[in-house]
Amino acid sequence: MGWFSRPAPPVSHAALLRDGDGKAAGAAALLSPQHLLTCAHVVNDAVGRDLLCAERPAAEQFLSVAFHGSGRVSQFGWARLSVWVAPEPRSGDVVWDGDLAVLQLKEPAPEWVVPVVWRDMTEGLELRAWHGGGVGITYADTVAAFRDGPGCYLDGSLAGAAIGPGYSGGPLRVKSDHTVAGLVIAQVVPSQDLLRAQETVRRSWAVPWQTVRERLARAGAHDIIAECDIVAPDHLACTEPDEDSVRQLVPLLRALLDDTTRRADHCRHLAADLGLKTPSGGEQAAPTLHELATLLLTEERALATLTQSLTPVIGDRTALNGLLALGRVETAVRLLSVTEHKQLHAALRGITMNEPELIPRAAKEALRLLELPETLTRSSRLSVNAVDAVIRALEEYPDGRGATTNSLPVPALLRLVEFVAAVVTDPDQRSLLRDWCERVAKRLGIGFDALAERRADAATWAAHVPAPVTQVIVRLHRAGAANPDRFQCEIWLGHKNGGRTAVPTPGVPLEPGEIGRLIRETADGSEPASGDTPTRIDVVVRADGLNVPVDEWDAGSGLRDLFPELANVSTPLGTRYQVTLRCPELVSSVPTAASEMRRRWAAGCDGTLVVDESCHDIRSLHERLDDDHRDTARVVLHGPPEQRQRFVHVCLAMGVPVVLWDRDARSHDDAPRMDGLDPAGPLRGLPQRLQQFRMSQNAASAKVGAARPALIWDEDELALPGPLRLADPS
């Protein structure tokens, strides 16, 4: 054993209890203080249903959960179902796929129950699981033996306990580093046609973390994934440092800590911060320089923590700067010390709790030349539980551009903190963040002049008051034949002064509900910057997307996120906002269409062309729009779908800026269904009347035969750029 040693980590367990007898139906993994992950079949068992029932249980039903820990009094609580991934049988197999459930706790988990840290599962990993009852003696050791599609088979030795009933849903902890690589599903039950009993002794199977992450993402649980603590594979690969790197550190440490008494003093402080044990009494006085160098390259915050204690007591920084320079090229070494990380984490959590949109907004400006981490691009509002993921991600980002002084460049994370400080509303928080930046910059050897430049940039940005946001512009592209119901999505905020601001969005195809929620969060998140929430959503589609019912997509709500009782309450986009369509593809197909649109708007004609049976083909529609209705800005289309689709294209090609039709109309006989909308009423009030009409239809529970109106409203120039990806030139 070396001079530094790690105490055994406290092990805590979570379980889901049956309604009837209160015994453990299975185990669970704590994802965050608010969420548990277990198997869907464990939930089924807890509520008394068939284990492989695929139907989602009632969202309002409370489930009993228990938390156990060594030397702790068990605590009990309640949870409700948040995400359901039903068991999916494999044809002719003894195992199944899917089988995941995320539970939202009514009250946060006890502080002594630590959320799991995930890592990818690979074959050969030695793993340990516990029964949901939480008794320490029930541990079962096993090995990840064979990846088979989304699952992984486990083989346990004949010594000790074996995975069986009650273990399902529990985390599989990696014995070497105490991370979690997956979830126990079940033991393999021998099948007469496949394997004999003696061939499947202590064989079970699990769902690896890679599959858990993929299935939760497919279920739309991106926010929950963002809360998870994940260890990157490259960090795991560096648990044993490169010997050349160790040898390079030793001379620098000798220059700084050659005196054993001084070395022991700094190392005891270092061990205390890292949670490590050190010798007592007359044992070895101090660690060897080689052991200390090894620790600095394996414990992610060790090097930063040591340099924090050395900075105030050294005069010549040459060796210290060399130590920091070597640390910057090591993948296992993080930017911040233990104390610096704790201080920043606490400060940013407090800010996010009060102003959840502030950090994403500051990041877009402070780091505009970098591709932001997903936790900052998924939504305009940051969850409190995602703060640590943001810090950890940005610690790995490169330093920014060099300062005009001879200083080292300011790291990306410090740049962001300066921008957050510039706009935070609480002056005490501003001072705290700026003091923190100054201390970290001093430790890193960054001159104050360089930091002052970033602070001045932040102040200039904060002083700029953006024009109010009046609209949200959404551009949709179908994902393709492989995912016909998913769309690529781009979003911009349209400002009153005509400017447009791009909103970071996921670069993967999304389901309609995910896009609806993203639009709502974007609109809500724009309020602090503009003083008001926009009511207008312009959806830009291609010619084949004009009948996509974007106005019917569920926008979700903040209340639904907090109260599971509201999980089944739908909030269509078209009832919350004035949702209209744009189709630049068709307008640009005719060179004169755009100028014709401007001319029709300028003509100020409030008349309406209502297309009825008398307008029976494209020729007759063209004649009317080119003669009696040459100045008309609005066309209301009735008739069968095939004819209606061609008429929409003609209207846009001839510069008609406003086109209204019923997506569900089968013939001209359905025209009266839109009478409540007053299609020929005052033109300027049409989008608002349409929103009210959609609200009344939604309140009436979308009765059979109700109209489903779609509206093209093309009023202003729409020059939208393509996606832009820049990298920091440095």
N, C-alpha and C positions, 0 to 999 in steps of 0.2 A: 504494500500500500504506500502511495506517495504522501507528500506533505499535505496536499489538498485531498480531501475525500468528500464524497457526496452522501448525505444522509438518505436513507430510504424514503422515497416520496410517500406521503399519506395517500392511501387508496380509498376512494369513496365510490359508492354504487347507487344507481337509481333503478327503480322497478315500477312496473305497472301492476296494480292489484285487481283481483277479480271482484266483481260486484257481490257475489254470493258469500264466499268464505273469507275474503280479505287476504288470501294467499297470493304470492307472486305469480302472475300469468307469464311473466318474462322480465327480462332486464331492459335497460335503456341507456343511451349515451347522452350526456348533457352537452348540447351544442353551444349554448349561451345561457346566461342566467334566466332567460325567458323560454327557452325551447329545448325539448327532449326529442331524440330520434329513437324509434324502436321499429319493430316489424308490424306490418298490417295485421298479420295473423295473431300477434300478441294482443292487439286491440280487440280483434274479434273474440278471442278467448276471454278477455276481461269483461266484455259486455254480454257474454253467453251466446255467441253466434258460432256457426260452423267456421272452423279455422281458416279455410280458404275462400270464404265468402268475399266476392269482389265488390259488392255494393258498398258505397261509402256510408259509414255510420252517421247518425244525426249530428250536425255540427254543434247543437246546443247541449248535447249530453256531456255531463261532467264525468271524468275518469279519475280514479284514485291513484295517486303516485306516492312512493316512499323513497326516502334518501337515507342511506346507511353509511357509516364511516367507522374506521377502527378507533375505539375509545370514545365514540360519539353516541349520544342518544339519538335514535332514529327519529326523523322528522317526516311528517306526512303533509300532503297538499292535494290540490286538484288541478286538472288540466283539461283542455278541450282540443279536439282534433283541428289541425290547421292544414296539413298537406296529406293527401291520401294517394298512395301508389299501390294499386290493388295487386294481389298475387296473380301471376299469369302462368298457368300450367304449360309445361312443355309436353308435346305429344310423345307418348311412349317412354317418358323418362320418369325417374324417381325424385326429381327435384323440380323446382319452379322458379320463375323470374319475378321481378318486381318486388312486392312485399315490403314496402316501407311506409312509415307514418311519422309525421312530425306533430308533436303536441305542444300547444302553447300553455304555459303555466299561468295559473290565476295569480299567484304571487311568485316573485323571483326565488330561485333555488337558494338554499342556505349558503352563506359565504364560504363555508368550509368545503363545499362541493365544487370542485374545479372543473370547468369545461374541458373536454378532451382536446388534444392536439392531433390533427390528422396527418397522415402520410400515405403515399401510395403503397398498395400491397404488391409484393413481389414474391415469386416462388422461393421457398427456403427460409422465410422469416419464421422465427420462433415466437409463438404467440401465447397469451394467457387470457382466459375468460373466467368470469364468476357467475354463479347462480344469482337470479334476481333477488333472492332472499337476503343477500348481502353478507352472509356468514363467511368469514375469511377462509375457513377450511375447505370451502367448496371450489377453490380455484382449480381450473383444468388447463393443463398445458397441451399445446398442439402445434402443428407446423403447417404453413401454407404450402400445399404440395403441388397443385395443378390448377392453373387458370383455365376455365372452360367457359368461353363467351363472357357474359356479364358476371358470372359467379366464380368461386374458387373453392376447390375441395381441400379439406383439412384432414390431416392424419395425426392422431394422438398415440402416444406410447401406451403400453399396458400398465404403467405405474401411475398411481394417483387417481384423481377423479376424472370422469369423462363427460364431455358435453352431452347434454340430454335435455329433457323437458325442463323449462324454467330458465334455460340459458339464452333462449332466442331473444334477439333484439339487443343483446349486450355488446359492449365494445370489445374488440380483440386488441389487447394491448401488446405492443412489441416489447419483449422482455429486455432487450438491450438498451432501449432509450425511452421507454414508457410513453411513446406516442401510440396512436390508435390507427390501425391499418384497415379496419372494416368492421362489419357487424355480423354477429352469429345469426344464421337463419335456422338451421335445424340439423339433427343427426340424419344420416342416410339410413333409410329403412330398407333392408334387403328385399330384392325382388327375385322371384323364382326364375324369371327369364334372363336376368342380367347378372347378378352376383349372388353367391351363396353367403350365408351368415358369417362364416369364418373368414371370408375375404373382405368383409366390410367392418371388421372390428374397429371401433372408435374412429370411424370415418364420419365426418360431418361436412357441411358446406356453409359458405359465408358470402356476403356481398362486399366486395372490396370498396375502398373509399372512392376509387376512380368511378365505379358504377353508381355509388350513392350520389356523388356530385352530378353525374350526367342525368340521372333520373330525377333528382330534385330540380335541376335546371329545366328539364323538359316539362315538369309540372308547374313551372313559373315561379319557383321559390328562390329567386335570385337574391332577395334581401336576406334570407336565412343563410344561404351559402356565404354571403359576404360577412356574416357574423362569425363564421367558423375560423378557428385558428389552424393554419395549415403550414406544415414544414415543407419547403421546397426540396425536390429530389437532389438538387446540387448541394444543398446544405447538408443533407444526410450523408452524401458521398464524401464529405470533408470532415467526418468525425475524427479521423486519424490524419493529422496535418502532414504536409509534405516535409520530409526531413531537411531539404534544402532551405525551406522557409524558416524552420526552427533554427538552423545554423546561422542564418542571416540576422535573426533577432538577438542571438546570444551576445555578440559584441556590443550591441546598442544597450542591452540591459546591464551589461557589465559596467559600461560608462555611467549609467544612471544609478545602479543599485549594487555596486561591488561590495559595499560594507554589509555584512550579514545582519547586523542589528537593525540597520535602516531598512534592509530588504524585508526582514521579518515583520517590521512594523507596518510597512505599506501592504504586504501580502495578507496580514491579518485583517486589515480594513477591506482589502479586495475580497477576501473569502467571505466576510460578513455580508457585503453587498450582494455577492453571488449566491448566498445561501449554502456555502460549503463549510465543512468542518476542518479544523487545523489541529496540530498536535498540542498537547498541554504538558505542563511540568517540564521535566528535563529531557524531553524527546528532541529530535532534530531541531536545531535552532531556527533554520530558515530553509526554504525550498532551494534546490539547485537552480541555476540559471536555465538549464535545459528544461527542467520540469515547468518552470514559470513560463518559458517561451511556448511550450506545448499547450499550456492552459490558455494563453492569450490567443492561440490560433484555433482553439476548439470551443471555448465558451464565448458565445457571440458578443457579449458586452464586456468581456474581461479587459481587452486592450483599452477601450475607451474609458473604462472605470479606473484602471491603473493610471492612465495619463491625467485623469481628473485630479487624483491625489498628488501627482508629481508636479503639476503645473505651478502651484503657488510656491514651491520650495526650491526650484532650480533657477539658476541664473542663465546659463548657456543652454539654448533650446536645440542645439544641433542634433544631439542624440535623440531627443524627444521628437523632433520633426522627422527624423529618419524612421523612428518607430511608427509614427502615424502614416508616413508614406508607404511603408510596407503593409500596414493594415488596410490601406485603401485598395490594394490589389488582391487581397485575400477574400474569397467568397464567403467564408464563415464569420468574418468580422463585421460587426455593425457599427454605424456611425455614432450612436449615442451611448453614453454610460447608463448604468442602471438608474441612477438618480435622475439624470437628464430625461430619460424616457418616462419615468414615473411622473415627473413634474409636467412635462408636455402633455402626456396622456390625460392627466387630471384637468389641466387647463382647457384642452380642446374638447373634452367631454362636456365640461360646463358650458362652453360656448355653443356647442352643437345642441345641447338640451334647450337653450333659449332661442337660438337662431340657426336652425338646421340647414338653411340654404347658404349660410355665410361661407363656409369652407369650400364647397364646390365652386361658388362664384369667384372667390379669391384665387383658387387654383387655375381657373381658366385664363386669368390674366397673368398671374405670377409665373406659370409654367406653360405659357401659350406655345412655345416652340418644342414642347415635349408631348409625347403621346401619354395621356394621363392613365393611371391605373383604373381598372374597371369599377372599383368602389366609388370613384369620383365621376364616372361617366354614365352610370346606370340610371341615375335620377338627379334632379336638381336639388334634392334634399338629402342630407347625410344622416344615417341612423347613428345614434349614440354608440351602439355596439360595434359599429364599423370603424370607429375612430382609430383603434389600434392597428387595424389592417391598413389604413391609409398611411399611418406613421411608418409601419414596417416596409410598405411598398416604396415610399419616397426615400427611405434611408438608402435604398439600393440605386437611386437615380444618380446620374453623374453630376459633378459640380457644374455650376452655370458658367457663363462667359467670364473671362478674366476682368478684373477691375482695372481702372486707369492707373491705380497705384501699383506698387510691386508686390502686392499681397497675393496670397492664394485666392482662387475664386470662391465665392460663397456657395455652399451646397444648396441643392434644389429645396431641401426640406426647410432650411433656414430662410430662404427666399419666401416660401409660402407662409411661414410663421410671421414674417415682417408684413406681408400683405394682409394677413388676417388681423394682425394688431392694428393696422391702419384703419380698418373699417369696423372693428368691434365697438359696440356701443358703450360698454362699461370701461371707464378710464382706468380702474384698478386692474382689470384684465389686460388692458393695453400695456400698462407698465410692467406687469408680470411677464408678458410674452417678450417684450423688448429686453428686459433684464436677462431673461433666459437666453435669448439670442446672443447677447453680449458675452455671457459666460461661456457658451459653447464655442463662439468664434475665438475667444481668447485661448481656450484650451487647444483648439485646432491650429492656432498660429495664424489666424486670419486677421489682418489689420482692421482697425475700427473704420478707417476711411472706406474700405471696400464694403463693409456692412452698411455704412452711412449712405453709400450710393444706392443700395437696394432699398433702404428705408425711404430715401427721397423718391425713388420710382414708385414705391407703394403709396406715399403721400400724394403724389401727383394723380395716381389712378383713383384714390379714394376721394379726391376733391372733385372729380368729374361726376356730375349728376347725369345719369343716362336719361334719354328721352323716354317718356312713358311707353310701355308695351301695349299696343292696341290689338295685336293679333298673334296667333301661333300658326305658323306655316308648316305643314307636314307633307313630305314627299314620300310616296309609297311605290315600291317595286315588288311585283310578285317574285317569290323566292324560286319559282321554277316548278317543273312537273313533279319533281321528287317531293316538294313541300307545297302543294297547291293552296293550302289554307294559311300559309305563313308569308310575311312580307319583310323586305328590307325597309328600314324606316330612317328618314333624316328629318331633323326638326330645326326650325329657325324661329326666333322671336322677331316680330315686325314692330318697329318703333314708330312713334307718331311723326318723327322727322323724316321718315322714309328709310332709315337705316335698318339693317338686319343683323342679328347676332346668332351665330351657329350654336346649337345646343349639342353637347356630346351625347351620342346614342350608342348602344351596343352594335357591334359590327356583324351580328349574326341575325338570321331570320327570326322574327318574333310572331307569336300568335296574336290574334285580334285583341284579346283581353289584356295582354302585356302592353300592346301599343296604346290602347285606351287609357290604361293606368299611367303610362309614361307621359302621354299628352296632358292628362289631368295634373300630374305632379309638376310638369313643366309650367303649365299655366299658373298653378298655385304658387310655385316657387319664384315667379317673375314679379310678384306683388311687392316685395320689399325694395326692389330696385326701381320700380316704376310708380309706386304709390297706389296701384289699383290692379285688380286681376282682369286680364283680357277676357272678353266674352265671345270673341270671334275665332273660329278655327277654319283655316283654309287648307283643304286637302288636295294636293297636287297628284293626279293620277295619269296614267297613260290611257289610250283609247279603250283598251280592254278592261279598264278598272272603273269605268263610269257607273257601273251598277254594283260596285262593292259597297255594302251597307255600313259605311264607317260610322254614321250617326247612331247606329244600333249597338256599336261595340261598347262593352262595359268599361266605364271609367273608374270603377272602384271608389273608395273614399277613405279618408283617414279614420273615420269612425269604425268602418268595417275592419280596419287593421287592429283596432283596440277591442272591439266587442264582437266575439264570435257569433252572438245571436243574430247579427246583421249579415252573416256570411252569404245568405241566399237573396239578399236585397240587391236588385240590379239597378245600376245608375247609368243608363245609356248616355253616350257623349252628346247626342242631339237634344237631350233634355236639359243638359247642364250648360251647353254652349250653342252658339249659332254656327252650326257646321255646314259649310258649303264646299263645292267642288271646283277645281280648276283643271284644265287639260291643255297645257301649252303645246303638247305634241300636235294636236289637231289645229290649233290656232296658227302655229308656225308652218303648217303644211301648205298654206296659201299666203303668198307674200303680202297681199292687201288686207288680210284678216285683222291684224293688230290695229292698223290705221282705221279700219272700218269700225272696230269696237270703240275707239276714241271718238270717232265722229258720231256714232249713235248715242253715246253718253252726252256729248256736247249738245246734241239736238234737243235734249231735254224732253223728249216725247214720253209721256206717261201712259201711252196706249199699250195694248197687249194684243198679240196675235195668238188666238186660241185655235189650235189645229184640231179640227173635227173631221167628220166623214167626207166633207166636201174637198178636203186637201188629201187626195188619195195617192199621190206619188211625189217623188223628188222634184219633178219638173214643176208641178203646181205650187209646191212650197217655195221653190226658187223664185217663181214669178211673183208671188206675194211679197217676199222679202225684198225683192228688187224693184217693186212698184208701190203699191198702196202702203206697205209697211217698211219702206226704205229707211225711215228714221226710228223705227220701233226698237226698243232695247230689250223687250221681254217677249218670250215665246212660251206658251203653255202647251205641252204635247199630250195628246190622248191617242188611244188606238192600240193595236197589237204590238207585242215586244219587238218583233223583227223589224217592222216598219219604224217604230219609235227610235230604235238604235241608229238607223240610217239618218233619220231626221235630226237627231242630236248632232251628228257629224256635219250635216249640211249647215245647221245653224251656226256652229262654231267657225266653220270655214268661211261663212259670209259675215262674220264679225258680230254676231248677236251675243251680247255679254251676259244675259240672264236667260237661262233655260230651266223650266220646271216640268217634272213629270212624275208619275206614280210607278215605282219599280214593279209593283205587283199587278198592275192593270193588265187584263187579258184582251180587252176590246174597248171600243168607244162607249159601251154601256157602263163601264166603270168610272166614267168621268165625274159623276156626282159625288164620289167618295172624297174628293178634295174640296168640296164646297165650303166646309168649315174653315179652310185655310184662306178663303177669299183670294184666289190666285190672281185675279185681275184688280185687286185693291191697290192702295198707294204703294208705288214701287219701293221707296226707301224703307218702308216698314215690313217688307216681305221676309227678310231673314229672321226678324224677331217674331213675326206671326208664325213662321214655320217652326221655330223653337217651341212656342206655346202650343201649337198643334201637336207636336211630338210629345210634349208633356201630357196633354190630355189623352192622347192615344195610349201612352205608357200607363197612366193612372187607370185607364179602362182595361188594363191587362191585355192589351193588343188583341181585341176581339176579332173573330174571324171576319174577313172581308174588309178590314180597315186598310186605309191607304198607307203606303210607305213612300212618302215623297222624297225626291232627290232634287237638289238645286245647284246649278252652275251659276256662280256669281263672280264675274271677271271684271274687276273695276280698275285695278292699278297695274303698273308694270311689274313683272315678276321675273327679275333676273337673278336666278339662284345658281350659285357655283356648284361644281361637282365636289365630291369629297376631297379634302386636302389633308395630306399626311406629311408633317415636317419633323425633322430630327434636329436636336440641338447641334449647331455647327461645331461646338467644342468636342 
